[in-house]
Amino acid sequence: MASLPLPLVPPIVADADEATASATEEERQPLVESENPPDIPTTDRPAIEEMGYKDSYEKPEEREGDAAAQVAAIASVGVFVAAVWIMALSSPSSFGLFTWHPLCQSLSLALFTYGVLTLQSTSRPKTKTAGLVRHQLAMIALGIPVAVIGTSIVVYNKSRHNKEHFTTWHGTFGITVMCLSILQVLLGGGSVWFDGRAFGGNPRAKLVWKYHRLSGYIIYPLYLFTAYLGGAWSHWAQERSVLVVRLFAFNIAPAVLLLAILSRVRLSKMKFF
């Protein structure tokens, strides 16, 4: 199960100067900005706050329903992970190399979910910066390596038993999403690391970030679908669980998780037109 996206390559702009000239003021701004508002010295903040500036600038980041959706997402991914780990560890006598595959992939799904949730509602410079750090730790430092390990285990296990690879939809979707995820990391990292220098800096790098965000919301459902295929239909899962467990853990929980994540999407952060 490689979860966890598709225009992965930003549109080619013929002339960098022309792209910069036609960019909106918003696109010229860096992805991670200074906490102080532009053109307002820190020494002048008290006067500005007296005029109501503080209330307008520090408005709540979460919309109505965001907190409930976050609870639903955490609960549903928790049900999924708990079911997988209980199934994997409940029979020590049958614990083998392959068992590490569902353990790793379910853990990576939890990390990816946290990485998405922690960045969705951020809108102020300080919280954007902190959210981006948490996002990269969850996705790049932990999630992707764990998913790669889990994928490598099942590939190696099949090879040593001389079994064919990618003979199921679960395996086919898994390897496809794993490859897309690696490309997704390169796309997202290149758009923010070193001020987006890999893509020519702003505003072009910020445009690439928009495509990175959009493709992420495509890859994530594919991860969930891969998890559904593995949990609900694989022989491994069917041998270790009853139907009602698979129904709640691998059918209902992923559906609730997807709806919760999508309900928190900020379309305003992906302005393509």
C-alpha positions in Angstrom: 0.0 0.0 0.0 1.9 3.0 -1.1 -0.6 6.0 -0.3 -0.2 8.1 -0.5 -1.2 12.9 -6.6 -2.0 15.3 -11.8 -0.3 17.8 -13.1 3.1 17.1 -11.4 5.1 19.3 -13.8 4.4 23.1 -13.7 3.4 24.8 -17.0 6.4 25.9 -19.1 6.7 29.6 -19.3 8.5 30.9 -22.4 10.1 33.9 -20.8 10.9 34.3 -17.1 10.8 38.1 -17.2 7.4 38.0 -18.9 6.1 35.6 -16.2 7.4 37.8 -13.4 5.8 40.9 -15.0 2.4 39.3 -15.4 2.4 37.8 -11.9 -0.1 39.1 -9.4 1.1 40.8 -6.2 0.0 37.7 -4.2 2.2 35.4 -6.3 5.2 37.7 -5.8 5.1 37.1 -2.1 7.2 34.3 -0.6 5.5 31.2 0.6 6.8 31.8 4.1 6.6 35.4 5.0 7.7 37.6 7.9 5.3 37.6 10.8 5.1 41.4 10.8 2.6 42.8 8.1 4.3 44.4 5.1 5.3 48.0 5.2 4.2 48.4 8.8 7.1 48.9 11.2 7.0 47.0 14.5 7.2 50.3 16.4 3.9 51.4 14.8 2.0 48.3 15.8 0.3 49.7 19.0 -1.3 52.6 17.0 -2.4 50.2 14.3 -3.9 47.8 16.8 -5.9 50.6 18.4 -7.5 51.2 15.0 -8.7 47.6 14.9 -5.8 46.2 12.9 -5.1 43.4 15.4 -8.6 42.0 15.2 -8.5 41.9 11.4 -5.0 40.5 11.2 -5.3 37.8 13.8 -8.7 36.4 12.9 -9.3 32.7 13.7 -7.6 30.5 11.2 -10.1 27.6 11.5 -13.4 27.8 9.8 -16.6 26.5 11.3 -16.6 22.7 11.1 -12.8 22.4 10.7 -12.2 21.2 14.3 -14.9 18.6 14.0 -13.5 17.4 10.7 -10.1 17.1 12.3 -11.4 15.0 15.1 -13.2 12.8 12.6 -10.0 12.4 10.5 -7.9 11.5 13.6 -10.5 9.0 14.8 -10.9 7.3 11.5 -7.1 7.0 10.8 -6.8 5.7 14.4 -9.3 3.0 13.7 -7.6 2.0 10.5 -4.1 1.8 12.1 -5.3 0.0 15.2 -7.0 -2.6 13.2 -4.0 -3.3 11.0 -1.6 -3.5 14.0 -3.9 -5.7 16.0 -4.3 -8.1 13.0 -0.5 -8.1 12.5 0.5 -8.6 16.1 -2.3 -10.9 17.3 -0.6 -14.0 16.0 3.1 -14.0 16.8 3.6 -17.5 15.3 2.7 -16.2 11.8 4.7 -13.0 12.1 7.1 -12.9 9.2 8.9 -10.5 6.9 5.7 -9.6 5.0 4.0 -8.5 8.3 6.2 -5.5 8.3 4.6 -4.3 5.1 1.1 -3.6 6.5 2.7 -2.2 9.7 4.9 0.3 7.8 2.2 1.3 5.3 -0.5 1.9 7.9 2.0 4.0 9.9 2.9 6.0 6.8 -0.8 6.7 6.2 -1.1 8.1 9.7 2.0 10.3 9.1 0.7 11.6 5.8 -2.7 12.4 7.4 -1.0 14.4 10.1 1.1 16.1 7.5 -2.0 17.2 5.6 -4.0 18.2 8.7 -1.2 20.3 10.3 -0.9 22.6 7.3 -4.5 22.9 6.0 -5.8 25.7 8.3 -2.7 27.8 8.5 -3.1 31.4 7.2 -0.8 33.6 9.3 2.9 33.9 8.6 4.0 32.4 11.9 1.6 29.5 11.8 2.4 28.9 8.1 6.1 28.6 8.9 5.6 26.3 11.8 3.0 24.2 9.9 5.4 23.8 6.9 8.1 22.5 9.3 5.7 20.0 10.8 4.4 19.1 7.3 7.9 18.3 6.0 8.9 16.3 9.1 5.8 14.2 8.8 5.9 13.7 5.1 9.6 13.8 4.1 11.5 12.8 7.2 9.2 10.1 8.4 6.2 9.2 6.1 8.0 8.7 2.8 10.9 6.7 4.2 8.5 4.4 6.1 6.4 3.9 3.0 9.5 3.1 0.9 10.6 0.6 3.5 7.2 -1.0 3.5 7.1 -1.2 -0.3 10.6 -2.6 -0.5 9.7 -5.3 2.0 6.9 -6.7 -0.1 8.9 -6.4 -3.3 11.8 -8.3 -1.8 9.6 -10.9 -0.2 7.9 -11.7 -3.5 11.3 -11.9 -5.2 12.8 -14.3 -2.7 9.8 -16.6 -3.2 9.9 -16.3 -7.0 6.4 -14.8 -7.1 5.2 -12.4 -9.8 4.9 -8.7 -8.9 1.9 -6.4 -9.3 -0.6 -9.2 -10.0 -3.4 -7.5 -7.9 -5.0 -4.0 -8.1 -3.6 -3.4 -4.6 -0.1 -4.0 -5.7 -0.5 -2.0 -9.0 -2.0 1.0 -7.2 0.6 0.7 -4.5 3.7 1.0 -6.6 2.1 3.7 -8.8 1.2 5.9 -5.8 4.7 5.3 -4.3 6.3 6.6 -7.4 3.9 9.6 -7.6 4.7 10.4 -3.9 8.4 10.6 -4.6 7.8 13.0 -7.5 5.5 14.9 -5.2 8.3 15.4 -2.7 10.6 16.7 -5.3 8.0 19.1 -6.7 7.0 20.4 -3.2 10.6 20.6 -1.9 11.9 22.3 -5.0 9.2 25.0 -4.7 10.1 26.0 -1.2 13.7 25.0 -0.5 16.3 27.8 -1.1 13.4 30.2 -1.9 12.2 28.0 -4.7 15.5 28.5 -6.6 15.0 25.1 -8.4 12.0 26.7 -10.3 13.4 30.2 -10.7 12.2 31.7 -7.5 8.9 33.6 -7.0 6.4 33.9 -8.6 7.1 30.8 -10.6 8.0 28.7 -7.6 4.7 29.7 -5.9 2.8 28.6 -8.9 4.5 25.2 -8.7 3.5 25.0 -5.0 -0.1 25.4 -6.0 0.2 22.4 -8.3 2.0 20.5 -5.5 -0.9 21.2 -3.2 -3.5 20.2 -5.9 -1.6 16.9 -6.8 -1.4 16.1 -3.1 -5.2 16.1 -2.9 -5.2 13.6 -5.7 -2.5 11.3 -4.4 -3.9 11.1 -0.9 -7.3 9.6 -2.0 -5.2 7.1 -4.1 -3.4 6.1 -0.9 -6.7 5.5 0.8 -8.0 3.5 -2.1 -4.9 1.4 -2.0 -5.4 0.9 1.7 -9.0 -0.1 1.1 -8.0 -2.7 -1.4 -5.3 -4.2 0.9 -7.5 -4.2 4.0 -10.8 -5.2 2.6 -9.8 -7.7 -0.1 -6.3 -9.2 0.5 -5.9 -12.8 1.7 -3.7 -11.6 4.5 -6.5 -9.4 5.9 -9.3 -11.9 5.3 -7.4 -14.6 7.2 -6.9 -12.3 10.3 -10.2 -10.5 10.6 -13.9 -11.0 10.4 -16.2 -9.2 8.0 -17.5 -6.6 10.4 -13.9 -5.5 11.3 -13.0 -5.1 7.7 -16.2 -3.2 7.0 -15.5 -0.6 9.7 -11.7 -0.4 9.5 -11.1 -0.6 5.8 -14.4 0.6 4.2 -16.1 3.1 6.5 -12.9 4.6 8.2 -11.1 5.5 4.9 -14.3 7.0 3.6 -14.8 9.2 6.7 -11.1 10.1 6.6 -11.3 11.3 3.0 -14.5 13.3 3.6 -12.9 15.0 6.6 -9.7 15.9 4.8 -11.6 17.3 1.8 -13.9 19.3 3.9 -10.9 21.2 5.3 -9.5 22.1 1.9 -8.8 25.8 1.3 -9.6 26.5 -2.3 -8.3 30.1 -1.8 -4.8 28.6 -1.5 -5.0 27.2 -5.0 -5.9 30.2 -7.2 -5.1 29.2 -10.7 -7.2 31.8 -12.5 
